[in-house]
Amino acid sequence: MDEREKFVDLHVHTTFSDGTFTPEEVVKYAKDVELSAVAITDHDSVDGILPAIAAAKDSSLEIIPGVELTAEYNDFEVHILGLLIEWNSPWFADKLKEIRIARYERMKRMIEKLNAKGIDIALDDVLAFSGADGALGRLHLARALNEKGIVKSIKEAFDRFIGKNKPCFEKRMIISPEEALTMVNHLKGISVLAHPGLMMHDEIIPELVQQGLKGIEVLHTDHKDKSALHYRTLAKKYRLLMSGGSDCHGEGKGMPLMGWIKVPYILLENLKLAKNKCYGHE
């Protein structure tokens, strides 16, 4: 196939964080929509990578190892993707375990707040959506509240209870963007600022570049043509690599799916070349 006709998705979640597709289902869906490569980028977890590699073993689909790290800067979230990482690092496993424990404790505090309001929800209800070893997040809690009929939609759960500054919200374990960038660099990966159009704080991009940011997610489901052009311009201005992905979390009302946006294979090629230039051939 001509590389101009090949497309990739470099931002996909599985059931090992807050996605609803198993790694095997991600692989099947990616093949169904004729992608050439897909990056597994779960929140604070790399556990979905090996199952995806195994599922894609007898196909031409490339599995790109990745992770999405949530940092905080001046009280707003900054999401950093690590792409092409050396994901089976024992050092990183320890870091992720620390983050996972913090997520678990945070979830218990949010449930306690909901219970104090007379809402019947238990940790087991949430774990049914994440699995015991998953990276627990608010989306799992929102799904549990929706499943029990306490709210009519995921959005309502966030708007009424667990969105930022709502009565049952709890802050997560905080790492700085610089710490997240250092982690990705330690894993010999390419760091990418995820969905900057959702963050809406372009003013921090120069500082992130100084701290070692390598790329920016130009193509994203929530970046319309004007936003994509804007971030393409910023990528050129700051000499950042361009990336793109659907941010697929599985099937559900309003949730983006693989194949919704066309990310050219050449963007992945450029990321690979940059990795080799930064860290040398493995």
Contacts in CASP RR format, 6 or more apart in sequence:
PFRMAT RR
TARGET T0000
AUTHOR 0000-0000-0000
METHOD contacts of the structure
MODEL  1
MDEREKFVDLHVHTTFSDGTFTPEEVVKYAKDVELSAVAITDHDSVDGIL
PAIAAAKDSSLEIIPGVELTAEYNDFEVHILGLLIEWNSPWFADKLKEIR
IARYERMKRMIEKLNAKGIDIALDDVLAFSGADGALGRLHLARALNEKGI
VKSIKEAFDRFIGKNKPCFEKRMIISPEEALTMVNHLKGISVLAHPGLMM
HDEIIPELVQQGLKGIEVLHTDHKDKSALHYRTLAKKYRLLMSGGSDCHG
EGKGMPLMGWIKVPYILLENLKLAKNKCYGHE
1 36 0 8 1.000
3 265 0 8 1.000
3 266 0 8 1.000
3 269 0 8 1.000
4 264 0 8 1.000
4 266 0 8 1.000
6 36 0 8 1.000
6 264 0 8 1.000
6 265 0 8 1.000
7 34 0 8 1.000
7 35 0 8 1.000
7 36 0 8 1.000
7 259 0 8 1.000
7 262 0 8 1.000
7 263 0 8 1.000
7 264 0 8 1.000
7 265 0 8 1.000
8 35 0 8 1.000
8 36 0 8 1.000
8 37 0 8 1.000
8 38 0 8 1.000
8 39 0 8 1.000
8 62 0 8 1.000
8 64 0 8 1.000
8 245 0 8 1.000
8 263 0 8 1.000
8 264 0 8 1.000
8 265 0 8 1.000
8 267 0 8 1.000
8 268 0 8 1.000
9 30 0 8 1.000
9 35 0 8 1.000
9 37 0 8 1.000
9 38 0 8 1.000
9 39 0 8 1.000
9 244 0 8 1.000
9 245 0 8 1.000
9 246 0 8 1.000
9 248 0 8 1.000
9 258 0 8 1.000
9 259 0 8 1.000
9 263 0 8 1.000
10 37 0 8 1.000
10 38 0 8 1.000
10 39 0 8 1.000
10 41 0 8 1.000
10 64 0 8 1.000
10 81 0 8 1.000
10 83 0 8 1.000
10 192 0 8 1.000
10 217 0 8 1.000
10 243 0 8 1.000
10 244 0 8 1.000
10 245 0 8 1.000
10 263 0 8 1.000
10 267 0 8 1.000
10 268 0 8 1.000
10 271 0 8 1.000
11 39 0 8 1.000
11 41 0 8 1.000
11 68 0 8 1.000
11 81 0 8 1.000
11 194 0 8 1.000
11 217 0 8 1.000
11 220 0 8 1.000
11 243 0 8 1.000
11 244 0 8 1.000
11 245 0 8 1.000
11 246 0 8 1.000
11 247 0 8 1.000
11 248 0 8 1.000
12 26 0 8 1.000
12 30 0 8 1.000
12 38 0 8 1.000
12 39 0 8 1.000
12 40 0 8 1.000
12 41 0 8 1.000
12 245 0 8 1.000
12 246 0 8 1.000
12 247 0 8 1.000
12 248 0 8 1.000
12 258 0 8 1.000
13 19 0 8 1.000
13 21 0 8 1.000
13 41 0 8 1.000
13 42 0 8 1.000
13 43 0 8 1.000
13 68 0 8 1.000
13 247 0 8 1.000
13 248 0 8 1.000
13 249 0 8 1.000
13 250 0 8 1.000
14 21 0 8 1.000
14 22 0 8 1.000
14 23 0 8 1.000
14 26 0 8 1.000
14 40 0 8 1.000
14 42 0 8 1.000
14 48 0 8 1.000
14 52 0 8 1.000
15 21 0 8 1.000
15 22 0 8 1.000
15 23 0 8 1.000
15 130 0 8 1.000
15 131 0 8 1.000
15 134 0 8 1.000
16 23 0 8 1.000
16 42 0 8 1.000
16 45 0 8 1.000
16 47 0 8 1.000
16 48 0 8 1.000
16 133 0 8 1.000
16 134 0 8 1.000
16 135 0 8 1.000
17 42 0 8 1.000
17 43 0 8 1.000
17 44 0 8 1.000
17 45 0 8 1.000
17 68 0 8 1.000
17 134 0 8 1.000
17 135 0 8 1.000
17 137 0 8 1.000
18 43 0 8 1.000
18 130 0 8 1.000
18 135 0 8 1.000
18 137 0 8 1.000
18 139 0 8 1.000
18 140 0 8 1.000
18 249 0 8 1.000
19 42 0 8 1.000
19 139 0 8 1.000
19 248 0 8 1.000
19 249 0 8 1.000
19 250 0 8 1.000
20 249 0 8 1.000
20 250 0 8 1.000
20 251 0 8 1.000
20 252 0 8 1.000
21 29 0 8 1.000
21 248 0 8 1.000
21 250 0 8 1.000
21 251 0 8 1.000
22 51 0 8 1.000
23 40 0 8 1.000
23 48 0 8 1.000
23 49 0 8 1.000
23 51 0 8 1.000
23 52 0 8 1.000
23 55 0 8 1.000
24 51 0 8 1.000
24 52 0 8 1.000
24 55 0 8 1.000
26 38 0 8 1.000
26 40 0 8 1.000
26 52 0 8 1.000
26 248 0 8 1.000
26 258 0 8 1.000
27 38 0 8 1.000
27 52 0 8 1.000
27 55 0 8 1.000
27 56 0 8 1.000
27 59 0 8 1.000
27 61 0 8 1.000
27 63 0 8 1.000
28 55 0 8 1.000
29 257 0 8 1.000
29 258 0 8 1.000
30 38 0 8 1.000
30 61 0 8 1.000
30 258 0 8 1.000
31 59 0 8 1.000
31 61 0 8 1.000
33 257 0 8 1.000
33 258 0 8 1.000
33 259 0 8 1.000
35 61 0 8 1.000
35 258 0 8 1.000
35 259 0 8 1.000
36 60 0 8 1.000
36 61 0 8 1.000
36 62 0 8 1.000
36 265 0 8 1.000
37 61 0 8 1.000
37 62 0 8 1.000
37 63 0 8 1.000
37 64 0 8 1.000
37 265 0 8 1.000
37 268 0 8 1.000
38 52 0 8 1.000
38 61 0 8 1.000
38 62 0 8 1.000
38 63 0 8 1.000
38 64 0 8 1.000
38 258 0 8 1.000
39 63 0 8 1.000
39 64 0 8 1.000
39 65 0 8 1.000
39 66 0 8 1.000
39 81 0 8 1.000
39 83 0 8 1.000
39 245 0 8 1.000
40 46 0 8 1.000
40 48 0 8 1.000
40 49 0 8 1.000
40 52 0 8 1.000
40 63 0 8 1.000
40 64 0 8 1.000
40 65 0 8 1.000
40 66 0 8 1.000
41 66 0 8 1.000
41 67 0 8 1.000
41 68 0 8 1.000
41 81 0 8 1.000
41 82 0 8 1.000
41 83 0 8 1.000
42 48 0 8 1.000
42 67 0 8 1.000
42 68 0 8 1.000
42 135 0 8 1.000
43 67 0 8 1.000
43 68 0 8 1.000
43 69 0 8 1.000
43 70 0 8 1.000
43 135 0 8 1.000
43 137 0 8 1.000
44 67 0 8 1.000
44 68 0 8 1.000
44 69 0 8 1.000
44 70 0 8 1.000
44 96 0 8 1.000
44 99 0 8 1.000
44 100 0 8 1.000
44 103 0 8 1.000
44 135 0 8 1.000
45 67 0 8 1.000
45 96 0 8 1.000
45 100 0 8 1.000
45 134 0 8 1.000
45 135 0 8 1.000
46 65 0 8 1.000
46 66 0 8 1.000
46 67 0 8 1.000
46 85 0 8 1.000
46 87 0 8 1.000
46 88 0 8 1.000
46 92 0 8 1.000
46 93 0 8 1.000
46 96 0 8 1.000
47 133 0 8 1.000
47 134 0 8 1.000
49 63 0 8 1.000
49 65 0 8 1.000
49 66 0 8 1.000
49 87 0 8 1.000
52 63 0 8 1.000
53 63 0 8 1.000
56 62 0 8 1.000
56 63 0 8 1.000
62 268 0 8 1.000
64 83 0 8 1.000
64 84 0 8 1.000
64 268 0 8 1.000
65 83 0 8 1.000
65 84 0 8 1.000
65 85 0 8 1.000
65 86 0 8 1.000
65 87 0 8 1.000
66 81 0 8 1.000
66 82 0 8 1.000
66 83 0 8 1.000
66 84 0 8 1.000
66 85 0 8 1.000
66 87 0 8 1.000
67 81 0 8 1.000
67 82 0 8 1.000
67 85 0 8 1.000
67 87 0 8 1.000
67 184 0 8 1.000
68 79 0 8 1.000
68 80 0 8 1.000
68 81 0 8 1.000
68 82 0 8 1.000
68 194 0 8 1.000
69 79 0 8 1.000
69 80 0 8 1.000
69 81 0 8 1.000
69 82 0 8 1.000
69 175 0 8 1.000
69 180 0 8 1.000
69 183 0 8 1.000
69 184 0 8 1.000
70 77 0 8 1.000
70 78 0 8 1.000
70 79 0 8 1.000
70 172 0 8 1.000
70 175 0 8 1.000
70 180 0 8 1.000
71 77 0 8 1.000
71 78 0 8 1.000
71 79 0 8 1.000
71 80 0 8 1.000
71 174 0 8 1.000
71 175 0 8 1.000
71 176 0 8 1.000
71 177 0 8 1.000
71 179 0 8 1.000
71 180 0 8 1.000
72 78 0 8 1.000
72 172 0 8 1.000
72 174 0 8 1.000
72 175 0 8 1.000
72 176 0 8 1.000
73 176 0 8 1.000
73 177 0 8 1.000
73 201 0 8 1.000
73 204 0 8 1.000
76 199 0 8 1.000
76 201 0 8 1.000
77 199 0 8 1.000
78 177 0 8 1.000
78 180 0 8 1.000
78 193 0 8 1.000
78 199 0 8 1.000
78 201 0 8 1.000
78 204 0 8 1.000
78 208 0 8 1.000
79 193 0 8 1.000
79 194 0 8 1.000
79 195 0 8 1.000
79 199 0 8 1.000
80 177 0 8 1.000
80 180 0 8 1.000
80 181 0 8 1.000
80 184 0 8 1.000
80 191 0 8 1.000
80 192 0 8 1.000
80 193 0 8 1.000
80 194 0 8 1.000
80 213 0 8 1.000
81 191 0 8 1.000
81 192 0 8 1.000
81 193 0 8 1.000
81 194 0 8 1.000
81 217 0 8 1.000
81 243 0 8 1.000
82 184 0 8 1.000
82 187 0 8 1.000
82 189 0 8 1.000
82 190 0 8 1.000
82 191 0 8 1.000
82 192 0 8 1.000
83 189 0 8 1.000
83 190 0 8 1.000
83 192 0 8 1.000
83 243 0 8 1.000
83 271 0 8 1.000
84 188 0 8 1.000
84 189 0 8 1.000
84 190 0 8 1.000
84 271 0 8 1.000
84 272 0 8 1.000
84 275 0 8 1.000
85 92 0 8 1.000
85 184 0 8 1.000
85 187 0 8 1.000
85 188 0 8 1.000
85 189 0 8 1.000
86 187 0 8 1.000
86 188 0 8 1.000
86 189 0 8 1.000
87 187 0 8 1.000
89 186 0 8 1.000
89 187 0 8 1.000
91 186 0 8 1.000
92 183 0 8 1.000
92 186 0 8 1.000
92 187 0 8 1.000
95 183 0 8 1.000
96 135 0 8 1.000
98 173 0 8 1.000
99 135 0 8 1.000
99 173 0 8 1.000
99 175 0 8 1.000
100 133 0 8 1.000
100 134 0 8 1.000
100 135 0 8 1.000
100 136 0 8 1.000
102 172 0 8 1.000
102 173 0 8 1.000
103 135 0 8 1.000
103 136 0 8 1.000
103 137 0 8 1.000
103 172 0 8 1.000
103 173 0 8 1.000
104 136 0 8 1.000
106 136 0 8 1.000
106 137 0 8 1.000
106 170 0 8 1.000
106 171 0 8 1.000
106 172 0 8 1.000
106 173 0 8 1.000
107 123 0 8 1.000
107 126 0 8 1.000
107 136 0 8 1.000
107 137 0 8 1.000
107 140 0 8 1.000
107 141 0 8 1.000
108 123 0 8 1.000
109 170 0 8 1.000
110 138 0 8 1.000
110 141 0 8 1.000
110 162 0 8 1.000
110 168 0 8 1.000
110 169 0 8 1.000
110 170 0 8 1.000
111 121 0 8 1.000
111 122 0 8 1.000
111 123 0 8 1.000
111 126 0 8 1.000
111 141 0 8 1.000
113 167 0 8 1.000
113 168 0 8 1.000
113 170 0 8 1.000
114 121 0 8 1.000
114 145 0 8 1.000
114 161 0 8 1.000
114 168 0 8 1.000
115 121 0 8 1.000
117 167 0 8 1.000
117 168 0 8 1.000
119 145 0 8 1.000
119 150 0 8 1.000
119 161 0 8 1.000
120 148 0 8 1.000
120 150 0 8 1.000
121 141 0 8 1.000
121 144 0 8 1.000
121 145 0 8 1.000
121 148 0 8 1.000
121 150 0 8 1.000
125 144 0 8 1.000
125 147 0 8 1.000
125 148 0 8 1.000
126 136 0 8 1.000
126 140 0 8 1.000
126 141 0 8 1.000
126 144 0 8 1.000
127 136 0 8 1.000
128 144 0 8 1.000
129 140 0 8 1.000
129 143 0 8 1.000
129 144 0 8 1.000
129 147 0 8 1.000
130 136 0 8 1.000
130 137 0 8 1.000
130 140 0 8 1.000
138 158 0 8 1.000
138 162 0 8 1.000
138 163 0 8 1.000
139 154 0 8 1.000
139 249 0 8 1.000
141 157 0 8 1.000
141 162 0 8 1.000
142 151 0 8 1.000
142 154 0 8 1.000
142 157 0 8 1.000
142 158 0 8 1.000
142 162 0 8 1.000
143 154 0 8 1.000
145 151 0 8 1.000
145 157 0 8 1.000
145 161 0 8 1.000
146 152 0 8 1.000
146 153 0 8 1.000
146 154 0 8 1.000
146 156 0 8 1.000
146 157 0 8 1.000
150 157 0 8 1.000
151 157 0 8 1.000
151 160 0 8 1.000
151 161 0 8 1.000
153 253 0 8 1.000
158 166 0 8 1.000
159 166 0 8 1.000
160 166 0 8 1.000
161 167 0 8 1.000
161 168 0 8 1.000
161 169 0 8 1.000
162 168 0 8 1.000
162 169 0 8 1.000
163 169 0 8 1.000
177 204 0 8 1.000
177 208 0 8 1.000
177 211 0 8 1.000
178 211 0 8 1.000
180 191 0 8 1.000
181 191 0 8 1.000
181 208 0 8 1.000
181 211 0 8 1.000
181 212 0 8 1.000
181 213 0 8 1.000
184 190 0 8 1.000
184 191 0 8 1.000
185 191 0 8 1.000
185 212 0 8 1.000
188 275 0 8 1.000
188 278 0 8 1.000
188 279 0 8 1.000
189 275 0 8 1.000
189 278 0 8 1.000
189 279 0 8 1.000
190 214 0 8 1.000
190 215 0 8 1.000
190 241 0 8 1.000
190 271 0 8 1.000
190 274 0 8 1.000
190 275 0 8 1.000
190 278 0 8 1.000
191 212 0 8 1.000
191 213 0 8 1.000
191 214 0 8 1.000
191 215 0 8 1.000
192 213 0 8 1.000
192 214 0 8 1.000
192 215 0 8 1.000
192 216 0 8 1.000
192 217 0 8 1.000
192 241 0 8 1.000
192 243 0 8 1.000
193 199 0 8 1.000
193 205 0 8 1.000
193 208 0 8 1.000
193 213 0 8 1.000
193 215 0 8 1.000
193 216 0 8 1.000
193 217 0 8 1.000
193 240 0 8 1.000
194 217 0 8 1.000
194 220 0 8 1.000
194 247 0 8 1.000
195 217 0 8 1.000
195 220 0 8 1.000
195 222 0 8 1.000
195 223 0 8 1.000
195 247 0 8 1.000
196 202 0 8 1.000
196 205 0 8 1.000
196 216 0 8 1.000
196 217 0 8 1.000
196 231 0 8 1.000
196 234 0 8 1.000
197 220 0 8 1.000
197 222 0 8 1.000
197 223 0 8 1.000
197 227 0 8 1.000
197 231 0 8 1.000
198 220 0 8 1.000
198 222 0 8 1.000
202 234 0 8 1.000
205 213 0 8 1.000
205 216 0 8 1.000
205 234 0 8 1.000
205 238 0 8 1.000
206 238 0 8 1.000
209 238 0 8 1.000
209 240 0 8 1.000
213 240 0 8 1.000
214 240 0 8 1.000
214 241 0 8 1.000
214 274 0 8 1.000
214 278 0 8 1.000
215 235 0 8 1.000
215 240 0 8 1.000
215 241 0 8 1.000
215 242 0 8 1.000
215 243 0 8 1.000
216 231 0 8 1.000
216 234 0 8 1.000
216 235 0 8 1.000
216 238 0 8 1.000
216 240 0 8 1.000
216 241 0 8 1.000
216 242 0 8 1.000
216 243 0 8 1.000
217 223 0 8 1.000
217 231 0 8 1.000
217 243 0 8 1.000
217 244 0 8 1.000
217 245 0 8 1.000
218 228 0 8 1.000
218 231 0 8 1.000
218 232 0 8 1.000
218 235 0 8 1.000
218 242 0 8 1.000
218 243 0 8 1.000
218 244 0 8 1.000
219 228 0 8 1.000
219 242 0 8 1.000
219 243 0 8 1.000
219 244 0 8 1.000
219 245 0 8 1.000
219 261 0 8 1.000
219 262 0 8 1.000
219 263 0 8 1.000
219 267 0 8 1.000
220 228 0 8 1.000
220 244 0 8 1.000
220 245 0 8 1.000
220 246 0 8 1.000
220 247 0 8 1.000
220 261 0 8 1.000
221 245 0 8 1.000
221 246 0 8 1.000
221 247 0 8 1.000
221 256 0 8 1.000
221 260 0 8 1.000
221 261 0 8 1.000
222 247 0 8 1.000
222 256 0 8 1.000
223 231 0 8 1.000
232 242 0 8 1.000
234 240 0 8 1.000
235 241 0 8 1.000
235 242 0 8 1.000
241 267 0 8 1.000
241 270 0 8 1.000
241 271 0 8 1.000
241 274 0 8 1.000
242 267 0 8 1.000
242 270 0 8 1.000
243 263 0 8 1.000
243 267 0 8 1.000
243 271 0 8 1.000
244 261 0 8 1.000
244 263 0 8 1.000
244 267 0 8 1.000
245 261 0 8 1.000
245 263 0 8 1.000
246 256 0 8 1.000
246 257 0 8 1.000
246 258 0 8 1.000
246 259 0 8 1.000
246 260 0 8 1.000
246 261 0 8 1.000
247 256 0 8 1.000
248 255 0 8 1.000
248 256 0 8 1.000
248 257 0 8 1.000
248 258 0 8 1.000
248 260 0 8 1.000
249 255 0 8 1.000
249 256 0 8 1.000
250 257 0 8 1.000
251 257 0 8 1.000
END
